Amino acid sequence: MAFSLGSRAGVAVLLSARQIFMTASSIAVVTVLIGTCSLVSAQSGSLSELYRISGDEHQFSANHDALVLDARSVAVIDRSERSIKLFLGTQLVRTIGRAGEGPGEFRHLSRLLLSGDELWAYDVTLRRATRFDDRGGVAESFQLPADVSATGGRLGPPYLLGFAGGRELVLSLGPPRSGAWPVWAGEPGRQTLIVRGSRTGSFSEVLAAVNGAETCTVMVRTSRAMTLLKVPLCRSSIWSIDDVGNRLAVVEEAVGGSGRGRLRVISIATTGDTLWRRELPFQAIPLPASVRDSIEKVLTRRIEGVAGGKRSGVDINMPSSYPGATEVLLSQSGEVWVRGFPGDGQVNWWVISSDGQRVRTMILSDRLMVRSIRGTTLAGVLEDEYDVPDIVVYRVVD
């Protein structure tokens, strides 16, 4: 079913996940080609800017997310207004939702998803998923449970990542609420589990267990609470899922002698099948002693805040080098984009084809935060020299 944006200034607009078209008049979308001296350059690929939505005009912040619907349209999460803004090119066509807890309202709008041509939004605080009809009204909604029973404790809360087909969902299950750590494959349960499950929160299959590295967390247990503090710049698994819930990507890092590192990239279908594995070599950058000292001081203050001024018995395992990968994203066609560690205003991205056979490299501005990739269309948040964020939509050129 198409998702209609209705009429605006005599223009009837239809939006689906595959196309946007106008039946009365047209909006011009100017394509700007970017050269080697511009914001984006590449070794074996490039980005061509299609259009830019002004952050000044729409009061964007850096934590706004953008979901590509097609080459001419994006949906943007406005977390300050707790709403969804639909754009056709640079024109705001419709705003959906508002702050609140009623139908179609949000407290913490955290994710936009696609299921076929249907647009869904997930509120992590209300644990509620909402599907919108072709006029932007609420067509369907459901709420996930507060936590999930599992061997050794209760995991929670479940977080909606995507739709696995039929009524099955792809969920992440966070750290346990109780003091008992569940055990998966013999490893301590300091993990996020990615599972295939149901709307009741039960799960039928564990697809991946990620962020489980002991060096990435400091556990502070008091008589009142148990708190996990993440160590900045630690070496851990990172992961992502595409906007439709078909594939999951996990990146694991290992560093050997002389700082030679390997990124192990794994592509997993939400059916549970491992599609491919690929290794990317990189040279680790040593972490300066001044940076390690600064991180340890910040963590010590946080630990003392949790433990009432005490830090006895708590060890902080500091990383020896900067991480080789800082982010991973999936396009809706199954490409895996892996972001390296930034330097000199730029950052290296490895782009792996959907079959895992080809790798190309792009060098992008470290001010560009890539949010969504659909086909050859990429949307991101780009901050200017005054830290004002714009939503910029590009065409990916091989």
HUJO-V187770 format. One record per backbone hydrogen bond with DSSP energy under -0.5 kcal/mol. NH is the residue of the N-H (numbers start at 1). CO is the residue of the C=O. If there is no record, write none. Layout:
# HUJO-V187770
nh=NH co=CO
nh=NH co=CO
This chain:
# HUJO-V187770
nh=3 co=15
nh=4 co=2
nh=5 co=13
nh=6 co=13
nh=8 co=11
nh=11 co=8
nh=12 co=10
nh=13 co=6
nh=13 co=11
nh=14 co=21
nh=15 co=3
nh=16 co=19
nh=21 co=14
nh=23 co=12
nh=30 co=28
nh=32 co=30
nh=32 co=49
nh=33 co=31
nh=38 co=35
nh=41 co=363
nh=43 co=361
nh=44 co=361
nh=46 co=397
nh=48 co=395
nh=49 co=32
nh=49 co=47
nh=50 co=393
nh=51 co=393
nh=53 co=391
nh=54 co=52
nh=58 co=54
nh=59 co=55
nh=60 co=55
nh=64 co=61
nh=65 co=77
nh=67 co=75
nh=68 co=66
nh=69 co=73
nh=70 co=73
nh=73 co=70
nh=74 co=87
nh=75 co=67
nh=76 co=85
nh=77 co=65
nh=78 co=76
nh=78 co=83
nh=79 co=77
nh=82 co=78
nh=83 co=78
nh=84 co=96
nh=85 co=76
nh=86 co=84
nh=86 co=94
nh=87 co=74
nh=87 co=85
nh=88 co=91
nh=89 co=72
nh=89 co=87
nh=91 co=88
nh=93 co=86
nh=93 co=91
nh=94 co=86
nh=96 co=84
nh=98 co=104
nh=100 co=106
nh=105 co=102
nh=106 co=98
nh=110 co=108
nh=110 co=122
nh=111 co=122
nh=113 co=120
nh=114 co=243
nh=115 co=118
nh=118 co=115
nh=120 co=113
nh=120 co=118
nh=121 co=130
nh=122 co=111
nh=123 co=128
nh=124 co=108
nh=124 co=122
nh=127 co=123
nh=128 co=123
nh=129 co=142
nh=130 co=121
nh=131 co=140
nh=132 co=119
nh=133 co=137
nh=136 co=133
nh=139 co=131
nh=139 co=137
nh=140 co=131
nh=142 co=129
nh=144 co=127
nh=148 co=155
nh=150 co=153
nh=153 co=150
nh=155 co=148
nh=155 co=153
nh=156 co=174
nh=156 co=175
nh=158 co=145
nh=159 co=172
nh=161 co=170
nh=162 co=170
nh=163 co=244
nh=164 co=168
nh=165 co=168
nh=168 co=165
nh=169 co=197
nh=170 co=162
nh=171 co=169
nh=171 co=195
nh=172 co=159
nh=173 co=193
nh=174 co=157
nh=174 co=172
nh=177 co=154
nh=178 co=154
nh=182 co=180
nh=184 co=187
nh=187 co=184
nh=189 co=182
nh=191 co=189
nh=192 co=210
nh=193 co=173
nh=193 co=191
nh=194 co=208
nh=195 co=171
nh=195 co=193
nh=196 co=205
nh=197 co=169
nh=197 co=195
nh=198 co=202
nh=201 co=198
nh=204 co=196
nh=205 co=196
nh=207 co=194
nh=207 co=205
nh=208 co=194
nh=210 co=192
nh=216 co=213
nh=217 co=214
nh=218 co=229
nh=219 co=217
nh=220 co=218
nh=220 co=227
nh=221 co=219
nh=222 co=220
nh=222 co=225
nh=227 co=220
nh=229 co=218
nh=229 co=227
nh=231 co=216
nh=232 co=230
nh=234 co=231
nh=236 co=234
nh=238 co=251
nh=240 co=249
nh=242 co=247
nh=245 co=242
nh=248 co=268
nh=249 co=240
nh=250 co=266
nh=251 co=238
nh=252 co=264
nh=254 co=262
nh=256 co=260
nh=259 co=256
nh=260 co=257
nh=261 co=259
nh=261 co=282
nh=262 co=254
nh=263 co=280
nh=264 co=252
nh=264 co=262
nh=265 co=263
nh=265 co=278
nh=266 co=250
nh=266 co=264
nh=267 co=276
nh=268 co=248
nh=268 co=266
nh=269 co=273
nh=270 co=246
nh=272 co=269
nh=275 co=267
nh=275 co=273
nh=276 co=267
nh=278 co=265
nh=280 co=263
nh=282 co=261
nh=284 co=259
nh=284 co=282
nh=286 co=284
nh=287 co=320
nh=288 co=286
nh=292 co=288
nh=293 co=289
nh=294 co=290
nh=295 co=291
nh=296 co=292
nh=297 co=293
nh=298 co=294
nh=299 co=295
nh=300 co=296
nh=301 co=297
nh=302 co=298
nh=303 co=299
nh=304 co=300
nh=305 co=301
nh=306 co=302
nh=307 co=303
nh=309 co=304
nh=310 co=307
nh=314 co=311
nh=315 co=313
nh=317 co=315
nh=318 co=316
nh=322 co=285
nh=326 co=339
nh=327 co=339
nh=329 co=337
nh=331 co=335
nh=332 co=373
nh=334 co=331
nh=336 co=352
nh=337 co=329
nh=337 co=335
nh=338 co=336
nh=338 co=350
nh=339 co=327
nh=340 co=348
nh=343 co=346
nh=346 co=343
nh=347 co=364
nh=349 co=362
nh=350 co=338
nh=351 co=360
nh=352 co=336
nh=352 co=350
nh=353 co=358
nh=356 co=353
nh=360 co=351
nh=362 co=349
nh=363 co=41
nh=364 co=347
nh=364 co=362
nh=366 co=345
nh=368 co=365
nh=369 co=367
nh=369 co=381
nh=370 co=368
nh=371 co=379
nh=372 co=379
nh=374 co=377
nh=377 co=374
nh=378 co=394
nh=379 co=372
nh=380 co=392
nh=381 co=369
nh=382 co=380
nh=382 co=390
nh=383 co=367
nh=383 co=381
nh=384 co=388
nh=387 co=384
nh=389 co=387
nh=390 co=382
nh=391 co=53
nh=392 co=380
nh=392 co=390
nh=393 co=51
nh=394 co=378
nh=395 co=48
nh=396 co=376
nh=397 co=46
